[in-house]
Amino acid sequence: MNDKKISIITIVSMILSLLLITIGLSFAYFTANITNTEESTTINVTGGVMTIHYDSEGQEINAPNIEPSDDPFG
């Protein structure tokens, strides 16, 4: 009985694995084909202007505890 239960679990696991692999591969194939429609006229890249004003009295810039962030500071 125990060997039969292990074989059923193994077969079900293999079928589920095969099903997941098939779904993943077909999704990857169709996604790659759909996103391959870019042309040189559909891509727009623009740049911005960044102005920096240093309001200090010396030659050095002091920015203690600075960390990367999307929020403005100062």
N, CA, C and O atoms as a Maestro MAE file, in Angstrom:
{
 s_m_m2io_version
 :::
 2.0.0
}

f_m_ct {
 s_m_title
 :::
 protein
 m_atom[296] {
  # First column is atom index #
  i_m_mmod_type
  r_m_x_coord
  r_m_y_coord
  r_m_z_coord
  i_m_residue_number
  s_m_chain_name
  s_m_pdb_residue_name
  s_m_pdb_atom_name
  i_m_atomic_number
  :::
  1 25 0.819 -1.193 0.000 1 A "MET " " N  " 7
  2 3 0.000 0.000 0.000 1 A "MET " " CA " 6
  3 2 0.861 1.253 0.000 1 A "MET " " C  " 6
  4 15 0.548 2.226 -0.687 1 A "MET " " O  " 8
  5 25 1.945 1.233 0.770 2 A "ASN " " N  " 7
  6 3 2.808 2.396 0.877 2 A "ASN " " CA " 6
  7 2 3.534 2.668 -0.437 2 A "ASN " " C  " 6
  8 15 3.687 3.824 -0.831 2 A "ASN " " O  " 8
  9 25 3.989 1.597 -1.128 3 A "ASP " " N  " 7
  10 3 4.659 1.762 -2.415 3 A "ASP " " CA " 6
  11 2 3.698 2.292 -3.469 3 A "ASP " " C  " 6
  12 15 4.086 3.096 -4.316 3 A "ASP " " O  " 8
  13 25 2.448 1.846 -3.422 4 A "LYS " " N  " 7
  14 3 1.452 2.301 -4.385 4 A "LYS " " CA " 6
  15 2 1.157 3.791 -4.174 4 A "LYS " " C  " 6
  16 15 0.977 4.534 -5.139 4 A "LYS " " O  " 8
  17 25 1.109 4.222 -2.914 5 A "LYS " " N  " 7
  18 3 0.840 5.622 -2.605 5 A "LYS " " CA " 6
  19 2 1.990 6.510 -3.088 5 A "LYS " " C  " 6
  20 15 1.754 7.600 -3.609 5 A "LYS " " O  " 8
  21 25 3.230 6.048 -2.916 6 A "ILE " " N  " 7
  22 3 4.395 6.815 -3.368 6 A "ILE " " CA " 6
  23 2 4.398 6.922 -4.883 6 A "ILE " " C  " 6
  24 15 4.719 7.981 -5.423 6 A "ILE " " O  " 8
  25 25 4.037 5.814 -5.600 7 A "SER " " N  " 7
  26 3 4.010 5.890 -7.050 7 A "SER " " CA " 6
  27 2 2.926 6.806 -7.566 7 A "SER " " C  " 6
  28 15 3.133 7.476 -8.577 7 A "SER " " O  " 8
  29 25 1.780 6.865 -6.918 8 A "ILE " " N  " 7
  30 3 0.715 7.787 -7.337 8 A "ILE " " CA " 6
  31 2 1.171 9.231 -7.132 8 A "ILE " " C  " 6
  32 15 0.946 10.084 -7.990 8 A "ILE " " O  " 8
  33 25 1.804 9.499 -6.006 9 A "ILE " " N  " 7
  34 3 2.299 10.858 -5.739 9 A "ILE " " CA " 6
  35 2 3.367 11.243 -6.761 9 A "ILE " " C  " 6
  36 15 3.399 12.384 -7.221 9 A "ILE " " O  " 8
  37 25 4.236 10.305 -7.115 10 A "THR " " N  " 7
  38 3 5.280 10.572 -8.104 10 A "THR " " CA " 6
  39 2 4.680 10.861 -9.472 10 A "THR " " C  " 6
  40 15 5.102 11.802 -10.145 10 A "THR " " O  " 8
  41 25 3.709 10.070 -9.890 11 A "ILE " " N  " 7
  42 3 3.077 10.269 -11.199 11 A "ILE " " CA " 6
  43 2 2.341 11.602 -11.248 11 A "ILE " " C  " 6
  44 15 2.449 12.329 -12.235 11 A "ILE " " O  " 8
  45 25 1.599 11.932 -10.202 12 A "VAL " " N  " 7
  46 3 0.874 13.207 -10.164 12 A "VAL " " CA " 6
  47 2 1.858 14.376 -10.185 12 A "VAL " " C  " 6
  48 15 1.615 15.375 -10.862 12 A "VAL " " O  " 8
  49 25 2.957 14.262 -9.455 13 A "SER " " N  " 7
  50 3 3.973 15.321 -9.441 13 A "SER " " CA " 6
  51 2 4.601 15.507 -10.813 13 A "SER " " C  " 6
  52 15 4.831 16.638 -11.240 13 A "SER " " O  " 8
  53 25 4.880 14.410 -11.508 14 A "MET " " N  " 7
  54 3 5.468 14.501 -12.843 14 A "MET " " CA " 6
  55 2 4.498 15.136 -13.830 14 A "MET " " C  " 6
  56 15 4.909 15.945 -14.661 14 A "MET " " O  " 8
  57 25 3.219 14.782 -13.752 15 A "ILE " " N  " 7
  58 3 2.218 15.361 -14.654 15 A "ILE " " CA " 6
  59 2 2.081 16.860 -14.397 15 A "ILE " " C  " 6
  60 15 2.025 17.646 -15.342 15 A "ILE " " O  " 8
  61 25 2.026 17.261 -13.124 16 A "LEU " " N  " 7
  62 3 1.930 18.687 -12.799 16 A "LEU " " CA " 6
  63 2 3.173 19.447 -13.256 16 A "LEU " " C  " 6
  64 15 3.067 20.565 -13.759 16 A "LEU " " O  " 8
  65 25 4.343 18.846 -13.084 17 A "SER " " N  " 7
  66 3 5.579 19.491 -13.533 17 A "SER " " CA " 6
  67 2 5.583 19.673 -15.040 17 A "SER " " C  " 6
  68 15 5.945 20.740 -15.534 17 A "SER " " O  " 8
  69 25 5.186 18.647 -15.774 18 A "LEU " " N  " 7
  70 3 5.124 18.729 -17.230 18 A "LEU " " CA " 6
  71 2 4.121 19.785 -17.676 18 A "LEU " " C  " 6
  72 15 4.381 20.521 -18.628 18 A "LEU " " O  " 8
  73 25 2.988 19.866 -17.004 19 A "LEU " " N  " 7
  74 3 1.978 20.869 -17.327 19 A "LEU " " CA " 6
  75 2 2.511 22.280 -17.085 19 A "LEU " " C  " 6
  76 15 2.316 23.163 -17.920 19 A "LEU " " O  " 8
  77 25 3.174 22.499 -15.962 20 A "LEU " " N  " 7
  78 3 3.730 23.822 -15.666 20 A "LEU " " CA " 6
  79 2 4.831 24.212 -16.645 20 A "LEU " " C  " 6
  80 15 4.915 25.370 -17.054 20 A "LEU " " O  " 8
  81 25 5.671 23.261 -17.022 21 A "ILE " " N  " 7
  82 3 6.725 23.543 -17.999 21 A "ILE " " CA " 6
  83 2 6.118 23.904 -19.345 21 A "ILE " " C  " 6
  84 15 6.579 24.841 -19.997 21 A "ILE " " O  " 8
  85 25 5.093 23.178 -19.772 22 A "THR " " N  " 7
  86 3 4.431 23.461 -21.045 22 A "THR " " CA " 6
  87 2 3.794 24.841 -21.037 22 A "THR " " C  " 6
  88 15 3.930 25.587 -22.007 22 A "THR " " O  " 8
  89 25 3.106 25.190 -19.968 23 A "ILE " " N  " 7
  90 3 2.475 26.510 -19.873 23 A "ILE " " CA " 6
  91 2 3.540 27.607 -19.868 23 A "ILE " " C  " 6
  92 15 3.378 28.621 -20.547 23 A "ILE " " O  " 8
  93 25 4.609 27.423 -19.125 24 A "GLY " " N  " 7
  94 3 5.679 28.421 -19.070 24 A "GLY " " CA " 6
  95 2 6.354 28.627 -20.407 24 A "GLY " " C  " 6
  96 15 6.619 29.764 -20.796 24 A "GLY " " O  " 8
  97 25 6.640 27.546 -21.120 25 A "LEU " " N  " 7
  98 3 7.288 27.669 -22.426 25 A "LEU " " CA " 6
  99 2 6.380 28.327 -23.456 25 A "LEU " " C  " 6
  100 15 6.842 29.153 -24.244 25 A "LEU " " O  " 8
  101 25 5.101 27.977 -23.464 26 A "SER " " N  " 7
  102 3 4.198 28.597 -24.436 26 A "SER " " CA " 6
  103 2 3.996 30.073 -24.117 26 A "SER " " C  " 6
  104 15 3.905 30.888 -25.035 26 A "SER " " O  " 8
  105 25 3.925 30.437 -22.841 27 A "PHE " " N  " 7
  106 3 3.802 31.846 -22.468 27 A "PHE " " CA " 6
  107 2 5.035 32.628 -22.908 27 A "PHE " " C  " 6
  108 15 4.911 33.732 -23.437 27 A "PHE " " O  " 8
  109 25 6.222 32.068 -22.693 28 A "ALA " " N  " 7
  110 3 7.456 32.742 -23.088 28 A "ALA " " CA " 6
  111 2 7.530 32.891 -24.607 28 A "ALA " " C  " 6
  112 15 7.975 33.928 -25.099 28 A "ALA " " O  " 8
  113 25 7.109 31.887 -25.346 29 A "TYR " " N  " 7
  114 3 7.151 31.950 -26.806 29 A "TYR " " CA " 6
  115 2 6.236 33.040 -27.337 29 A "TYR " " C  " 6
  116 15 6.657 33.851 -28.162 29 A "TYR " " O  " 8
  117 25 4.997 33.073 -26.881 30 A "PHE " " N  " 7
  118 3 4.055 34.055 -27.396 30 A "PHE " " CA " 6
  119 2 4.373 35.463 -26.906 30 A "PHE " " C  " 6
  120 15 4.113 36.427 -27.626 30 A "PHE " " O  " 8
  121 25 4.916 35.607 -25.725 31 A "THR " " N  " 7
  122 3 5.312 36.930 -25.247 31 A "THR " " CA " 6
  123 2 6.460 37.473 -26.077 31 A "THR " " C  " 6
  124 15 6.468 38.658 -26.410 31 A "THR " " O  " 8
  125 25 7.421 36.643 -26.417 32 A "ALA " " N  " 7
  126 3 8.556 37.090 -27.223 32 A "ALA " " CA " 6
  127 2 8.099 37.500 -28.614 32 A "ALA " " C  " 6
  128 15 8.645 38.449 -29.178 32 A "ALA " " O  " 8
  129 25 7.127 36.823 -29.178 33 A "ASN " " N  " 7
  130 3 6.649 37.185 -30.506 33 A "ASN " " CA " 6
  131 2 5.827 38.470 -30.497 33 A "ASN " " C  " 6
  132 15 5.894 39.245 -31.451 33 A "ASN " " O  " 8
  133 25 5.066 38.706 -29.456 34 A "ILE " " N  " 7
  134 3 4.226 39.900 -29.403 34 A "ILE " " CA " 6
  135 2 5.078 41.148 -29.187 34 A "ILE " " C  " 6
  136 15 4.801 42.177 -29.803 34 A "ILE " " O  " 8
  137 25 6.093 41.095 -28.347 35 A "THR " " N  " 7
  138 3 6.886 42.282 -28.046 35 A "THR " " CA " 6
  139 2 7.928 42.586 -29.111 35 A "THR " " C  " 6
  140 15 8.650 43.576 -28.984 35 A "THR " " O  " 8
  141 25 8.031 41.789 -30.132 36 A "ASN " " N  " 7
  142 3 9.023 42.012 -31.173 36 A "ASN " " CA " 6
  143 2 8.457 42.859 -32.306 36 A "ASN " " C  " 6
  144 15 8.751 42.595 -33.472 36 A "ASN " " O  " 8
  145 25 7.646 43.876 -31.986 37 A "THR " " N  " 7
  146 3 7.031 44.705 -33.021 37 A "THR " " CA " 6
  147 2 7.559 46.131 -33.010 37 A "THR " " C  " 6
  148 15 6.938 47.009 -33.609 37 A "THR " " O  " 8
  149 25 8.675 46.390 -32.354 38 A "GLU " " N  " 7
  150 3 9.221 47.740 -32.291 38 A "GLU " " CA " 6
  151 2 9.889 48.105 -33.613 38 A "GLU " " C  " 6
  152 15 10.514 47.273 -34.270 38 A "GLU " " O  " 8
  153 25 9.736 49.370 -33.978 39 A "GLU " " N  " 7
  154 3 10.418 49.922 -35.145 39 A "GLU " " CA " 6
  155 2 11.154 51.169 -34.703 39 A "GLU " " C  " 6
  156 15 10.986 51.628 -33.573 39 A "GLU " " O  " 8
  157 25 11.968 51.716 -35.589 40 A "SER " " N  " 7
  158 3 12.724 52.907 -35.204 40 A "SER " " CA " 6
  159 2 11.819 54.111 -34.983 40 A "SER " " C  " 6
  160 15 12.211 55.054 -34.296 40 A "SER " " O  " 8
  161 25 10.622 54.099 -35.548 41 A "THR " " N  " 7
  162 3 9.718 55.239 -35.361 41 A "THR " " CA " 6
  163 2 8.846 55.103 -34.126 41 A "THR " " C  " 6
  164 15 8.158 56.058 -33.763 41 A "THR " " O  " 8
  165 25 8.850 53.946 -33.465 42 A "THR " " N  " 7
  166 3 8.006 53.776 -32.284 42 A "THR " " CA " 6
  167 2 8.767 53.990 -30.987 42 A "THR " " C  " 6
  168 15 8.181 53.905 -29.908 42 A "THR " " O  " 8
  169 25 10.054 54.266 -31.072 43 A "ILE " " N  " 7
  170 3 10.859 54.461 -29.870 43 A "ILE " " CA " 6
  171 2 11.231 55.931 -29.770 43 A "ILE " " C  " 6
  172 15 11.885 56.472 -30.661 43 A "ILE " " O  " 8
  173 25 10.814 56.581 -28.682 44 A "ASN " " N  " 7
  174 3 11.139 57.986 -28.453 44 A "ASN " " CA " 6
  175 2 11.944 58.110 -27.170 44 A "ASN " " C  " 6
  176 15 11.544 57.611 -26.118 44 A "ASN " " O  " 8
  177 25 13.069 58.772 -27.270 45 A "VAL " " N  " 7
  178 3 13.902 59.011 -26.102 45 A "VAL " " CA " 6
  179 2 14.144 60.507 -26.008 45 A "VAL " " C  " 6
  180 15 14.585 61.134 -26.970 45 A "VAL " " O  " 8
  181 25 13.851 61.082 -24.832 46 A "THR " " N  " 7
  182 3 14.109 62.507 -24.635 46 A "THR " " CA " 6
  183 2 14.923 62.688 -23.370 46 A "THR " " C  " 6
  184 15 14.882 61.860 -22.460 46 A "THR " " O  " 8
  185 25 15.649 63.764 -23.331 47 A "GLY " " N  " 7
  186 3 16.459 64.070 -22.155 47 A "GLY " " CA " 6
  187 2 15.954 65.324 -21.482 47 A "GLY " " C  " 6
  188 15 15.344 66.183 -22.119 47 A "GLY " " O  " 8
  189 25 16.204 65.425 -20.217 48 A "GLY " " N  " 7
  190 3 15.784 66.593 -19.458 48 A "GLY " " CA " 6
  191 2 16.952 67.523 -19.200 48 A "GLY " " C  " 6
  192 15 18.088 67.241 -19.581 48 A "GLY " " O  " 8
  193 25 16.658 68.627 -18.553 49 A "VAL " " N  " 7
  194 3 17.669 69.606 -18.185 49 A "VAL " " CA " 6
  195 2 17.781 69.619 -16.668 49 A "VAL " " C  " 6
  196 15 16.776 69.704 -15.961 49 A "VAL " " O  " 8
  197 25 18.998 69.537 -16.182 50 A "MET " " N  " 7
  198 3 19.224 69.545 -14.741 50 A "MET " " CA " 6
  199 2 20.078 70.753 -14.392 50 A "MET " " C  " 6
  200 15 21.183 70.915 -14.910 50 A "MET " " O  " 8
  201 25 19.567 71.587 -13.523 51 A "THR " " N  " 7
  202 3 20.296 72.765 -13.081 51 A "THR " " CA " 6
  203 2 20.710 72.568 -11.628 51 A "THR " " C  " 6
  204 15 19.886 72.231 -10.779 51 A "THR " " O  " 8
  205 25 21.983 72.779 -11.354 52 A "ILE " " N  " 7
  206 3 22.497 72.626 -9.999 52 A "ILE " " CA " 6
  207 2 23.012 73.983 -9.532 52 A "ILE " " C  " 6
  208 15 23.813 74.624 -10.211 52 A "ILE " " O  " 8
  209 25 22.547 74.404 -8.380 53 A "HIS " " N  " 7
  210 3 23.000 75.664 -7.782 53 A "HIS " " CA " 6
  211 2 23.696 75.339 -6.466 53 A "HIS " " C  " 6
  212 15 23.086 74.800 -5.542 53 A "HIS " " O  " 8
  213 25 24.978 75.674 -6.397 54 A "TYR " " N  " 7
  214 3 25.751 75.443 -5.182 54 A "TYR " " CA " 6
  215 2 25.723 76.718 -4.348 54 A "TYR " " C  " 6
  216 15 26.214 77.759 -4.786 54 A "TYR " " O  " 8
  217 25 25.157 76.642 -3.161 55 A "ASP " " N  " 7
  218 3 25.046 77.805 -2.284 55 A "ASP " " CA " 6
  219 2 25.939 77.597 -1.064 55 A "ASP " " C  " 6
  220 15 25.455 77.462 0.061 55 A "ASP " " O  " 8
  221 25 27.225 77.574 -1.301 56 A "SER " " N  " 7
  222 3 28.156 77.391 -0.192 56 A "SER " " CA " 6
  223 2 29.266 78.424 -0.304 56 A "SER " " C  " 6
  224 15 29.453 79.048 -1.349 56 A "SER " " O  " 8
  225 25 29.987 78.589 0.774 57 A "GLU " " N  " 7
  226 3 31.028 79.607 0.809 57 A "GLU " " CA " 6
  227 2 32.406 79.048 0.480 57 A "GLU " " C  " 6
  228 15 33.335 79.818 0.234 57 A "GLU " " O  " 8
  229 25 32.558 77.747 0.471 58 A "GLY " " N  " 7
  230 3 33.881 77.168 0.262 58 A "GLY " " CA " 6
  231 2 33.973 76.393 -1.038 58 A "GLY " " C  " 6
  232 15 33.100 76.475 -1.902 58 A "GLY " " O  " 8
  233 25 35.057 75.638 -1.151 59 A "GLN " " N  " 7
  234 3 35.328 74.848 -2.340 59 A "GLN " " CA " 6
  235 2 34.705 73.456 -2.277 59 A "GLN " " C  " 6
  236 15 34.756 72.723 -3.265 59 A "GLN " " O  " 8
  237 25 34.127 73.078 -1.159 60 A "GLU " " N  " 7
  238 3 33.641 71.711 -0.997 60 A "GLU " " CA " 6
  239 2 32.120 71.670 -0.867 60 A "GLU " " C  " 6
  240 15 31.481 72.653 -0.494 60 A "GLU " " O  " 8
  241 25 31.571 70.522 -1.182 61 A "ILE " " N  " 7
  242 3 30.136 70.277 -1.060 61 A "ILE " " CA " 6
  243 2 29.943 69.355 0.132 61 A "ILE " " C  " 6
  244 15 30.566 68.295 0.203 61 A "ILE " " O  " 8
  245 25 29.096 69.742 1.061 62 A "ASN " " N  " 7
  246 3 28.861 68.957 2.264 62 A "ASN " " CA " 6
  247 2 27.435 68.411 2.220 62 A "ASN " " C  " 6
  248 15 26.475 69.180 2.260 62 A "ASN " " O  " 8
  249 25 27.295 67.105 2.138 63 A "ALA " " N  " 7
  250 3 25.978 66.460 2.111 63 A "ALA " " CA " 6
  251 2 26.008 65.255 3.046 63 A "ALA " " C  " 6
  252 15 26.150 64.122 2.584 63 A "ALA " " O  " 8
  253 25 25.877 65.482 4.360 64 A "PRO " " N  " 7
  254 3 25.929 64.356 5.298 64 A "PRO " " CA " 6
  255 2 24.659 63.508 5.240 64 A "PRO " " C  " 6
  256 15 23.571 64.015 4.963 64 A "PRO " " O  " 8
  257 25 24.810 62.237 5.499 65 A "ASN " " N  " 7
  258 3 23.693 61.277 5.545 65 A "ASN " " CA " 6
  259 2 22.872 61.255 4.262 65 A "ASN " " C  " 6
  260 15 21.653 61.094 4.321 65 A "ASN " " O  " 8
  261 25 23.499 61.409 3.123 66 A "ILE " " N  " 7
  262 3 22.772 61.393 1.851 66 A "ILE " " CA " 6
  263 2 22.573 59.939 1.418 66 A "ILE " " C  " 6
  264 15 23.475 59.113 1.552 66 A "ILE " " O  " 8
  265 25 21.394 59.642 0.904 67 A "GLU " " N  " 7
  266 3 21.049 58.306 0.436 67 A "GLU " " CA " 6
  267 2 20.289 58.422 -0.877 67 A "GLU " " C  " 6
  268 15 19.615 59.428 -1.097 67 A "GLU " " O  " 8
  269 25 20.373 57.431 -1.757 68 A "PRO " " N  " 7
  270 3 19.582 57.462 -2.991 68 A "PRO " " CA " 6
  271 2 18.088 57.434 -2.672 68 A "PRO " " C  " 6
  272 15 17.641 56.656 -1.830 68 A "PRO " " O  " 8
  273 25 17.326 58.283 -3.348 69 A "SER " " N  " 7
  274 3 15.890 58.357 -3.093 69 A "SER " " CA " 6
  275 2 15.203 59.046 -4.260 69 A "SER " " C  " 6
  276 15 15.835 59.801 -4.998 69 A "SER " " O  " 8
  277 25 13.917 58.789 -4.427 70 A "ASP " " N  " 7
  278 3 13.128 59.484 -5.439 70 A "ASP " " CA " 6
  279 2 12.561 60.796 -4.914 70 A "ASP " " C  " 6
  280 15 12.039 61.600 -5.686 70 A "ASP " " O  " 8
  281 25 12.660 61.016 -3.612 71 A "ASP " " N  " 7
  282 3 12.106 62.222 -3.007 71 A "ASP " " CA " 6
  283 2 13.120 63.360 -3.052 71 A "ASP " " C  " 6
  284 15 14.312 63.132 -2.846 71 A "ASP " " O  " 8
  285 25 12.662 64.584 -3.319 72 A "PRO " " N  " 7
  286 3 13.586 65.730 -3.305 72 A "PRO " " CA " 6
  287 2 13.984 66.085 -1.876 72 A "PRO " " C  " 6
  288 15 13.251 65.807 -0.927 72 A "PRO " " O  " 8
  289 25 15.122 66.685 -1.741 73 A "PHE " " N  " 7
  290 3 15.562 67.136 -0.423 73 A "PHE " " CA " 6
  291 2 16.182 68.518 -0.576 73 A "PHE " " C  " 6
  292 15 16.423 68.982 -1.691 73 A "PHE " " O  " 8
  293 25 16.428 69.146 0.517 74 A "GLY " " N  " 7
  294 3 17.142 70.413 0.475 74 A "GLY " " CA " 6
  295 2 16.368 71.529 0.877 74 A "GLY " " C  " 6
  296 15 16.865 72.655 0.884 74 A "GLY " " O  " 8
  :::
 }
 m_bond[295] {
  # First column is bond index #
  i_m_from
  i_m_to
  i_m_order
  :::
  1 1 2 1
  2 2 3 1
  3 3 4 2
  4 3 5 1
  5 5 6 1
  6 6 7 1
  7 7 8 2
  8 7 9 1
  9 9 10 1
  10 10 11 1
  11 11 12 2
  12 11 13 1
  13 13 14 1
  14 14 15 1
  15 15 16 2
  16 15 17 1
  17 17 18 1
  18 18 19 1
  19 19 20 2
  20 19 21 1
  21 21 22 1
  22 22 23 1
  23 23 24 2
  24 23 25 1
  25 25 26 1
  26 26 27 1
  27 27 28 2
  28 27 29 1
  29 29 30 1
  30 30 31 1
  31 31 32 2
  32 31 33 1
  33 33 34 1
  34 34 35 1
  35 35 36 2
  36 35 37 1
  37 37 38 1
  38 38 39 1
  39 39 40 2
  40 39 41 1
  41 41 42 1
  42 42 43 1
  43 43 44 2
  44 43 45 1
  45 45 46 1
  46 46 47 1
  47 47 48 2
  48 47 49 1
  49 49 50 1
  50 50 51 1
  51 51 52 2
  52 51 53 1
  53 53 54 1
  54 54 55 1
  55 55 56 2
  56 55 57 1
  57 57 58 1
  58 58 59 1
  59 59 60 2
  60 59 61 1
  61 61 62 1
  62 62 63 1
  63 63 64 2
  64 63 65 1
  65 65 66 1
  66 66 67 1
  67 67 68 2
  68 67 69 1
  69 69 70 1
  70 70 71 1
  71 71 72 2
  72 71 73 1
  73 73 74 1
  74 74 75 1
  75 75 76 2
  76 75 77 1
  77 77 78 1
  78 78 79 1
  79 79 80 2
  80 79 81 1
  81 81 82 1
  82 82 83 1
  83 83 84 2
  84 83 85 1
  85 85 86 1
  86 86 87 1
  87 87 88 2
  88 87 89 1
  89 89 90 1
  90 90 91 1
  91 91 92 2
  92 91 93 1
  93 93 94 1
  94 94 95 1
  95 95 96 2
  96 95 97 1
  97 97 98 1
  98 98 99 1
  99 99 100 2
  100 99 101 1
  101 101 102 1
  102 102 103 1
  103 103 104 2
  104 103 105 1
  105 105 106 1
  106 106 107 1
  107 107 108 2
  108 107 109 1
  109 109 110 1
  110 110 111 1
  111 111 112 2
  112 111 113 1
  113 113 114 1
  114 114 115 1
  115 115 116 2
  116 115 117 1
  117 117 118 1
  118 118 119 1
  119 119 120 2
  120 119 121 1
  121 121 122 1
  122 122 123 1
  123 123 124 2
  124 123 125 1
  125 125 126 1
  126 126 127 1
  127 127 128 2
  128 127 129 1
  129 129 130 1
  130 130 131 1
  131 131 132 2
  132 131 133 1
  133 133 134 1
  134 134 135 1
  135 135 136 2
  136 135 137 1
  137 137 138 1
  138 138 139 1
  139 139 140 2
  140 139 141 1
  141 141 142 1
  142 142 143 1
  143 143 144 2
  144 143 145 1
  145 145 146 1
  146 146 147 1
  147 147 148 2
  148 147 149 1
  149 149 150 1
  150 150 151 1
  151 151 152 2
  152 151 153 1
  153 153 154 1
  154 154 155 1
  155 155 156 2
  156 155 157 1
  157 157 158 1
  158 158 159 1
  159 159 160 2
  160 159 161 1
  161 161 162 1
  162 162 163 1
  163 163 164 2
  164 163 165 1
  165 165 166 1
  166 166 167 1
  167 167 168 2
  168 167 169 1
  169 169 170 1
  170 170 171 1
  171 171 172 2
  172 171 173 1
  173 173 174 1
  174 174 175 1
  175 175 176 2
  176 175 177 1
  177 177 178 1
  178 178 179 1
  179 179 180 2
  180 179 181 1
  181 181 182 1
  182 182 183 1
  183 183 184 2
  184 183 185 1
  185 185 186 1
  186 186 187 1
  187 187 188 2
  188 187 189 1
  189 189 190 1
  190 190 191 1
  191 191 192 2
  192 191 193 1
  193 193 194 1
  194 194 195 1
  195 195 196 2
  196 195 197 1
  197 197 198 1
  198 198 199 1
  199 199 200 2
  200 199 201 1
  201 201 202 1
  202 202 203 1
  203 203 204 2
  204 203 205 1
  205 205 206 1
  206 206 207 1
  207 207 208 2
  208 207 209 1
  209 209 210 1
  210 210 211 1
  211 211 212 2
  212 211 213 1
  213 213 214 1
  214 214 215 1
  215 215 216 2
  216 215 217 1
  217 217 218 1
  218 218 219 1
  219 219 220 2
  220 219 221 1
  221 221 222 1
  222 222 223 1
  223 223 224 2
  224 223 225 1
  225 225 226 1
  226 226 227 1
  227 227 228 2
  228 227 229 1
  229 229 230 1
  230 230 231 1
  231 231 232 2
  232 231 233 1
  233 233 234 1
  234 234 235 1
  235 235 236 2
  236 235 237 1
  237 237 238 1
  238 238 239 1
  239 239 240 2
  240 239 241 1
  241 241 242 1
  242 242 243 1
  243 243 244 2
  244 243 245 1
  245 245 246 1
  246 246 247 1
  247 247 248 2
  248 247 249 1
  249 249 250 1
  250 250 251 1
  251 251 252 2
  252 251 253 1
  253 253 254 1
  254 254 255 1
  255 255 256 2
  256 255 257 1
  257 257 258 1
  258 258 259 1
  259 259 260 2
  260 259 261 1
  261 261 262 1
  262 262 263 1
  263 263 264 2
  264 263 265 1
  265 265 266 1
  266 266 267 1
  267 267 268 2
  268 267 269 1
  269 269 270 1
  270 270 271 1
  271 271 272 2
  272 271 273 1
  273 273 274 1
  274 274 275 1
  275 275 276 2
  276 275 277 1
  277 277 278 1
  278 278 279 1
  279 279 280 2
  280 279 281 1
  281 281 282 1
  282 282 283 1
  283 283 284 2
  284 283 285 1
  285 285 286 1
  286 286 287 1
  287 287 288 2
  288 287 289 1
  289 289 290 1
  290 290 291 1
  291 291 292 2
  292 291 293 1
  293 293 294 1
  294 294 295 1
  295 295 296 2
  :::
 }
}
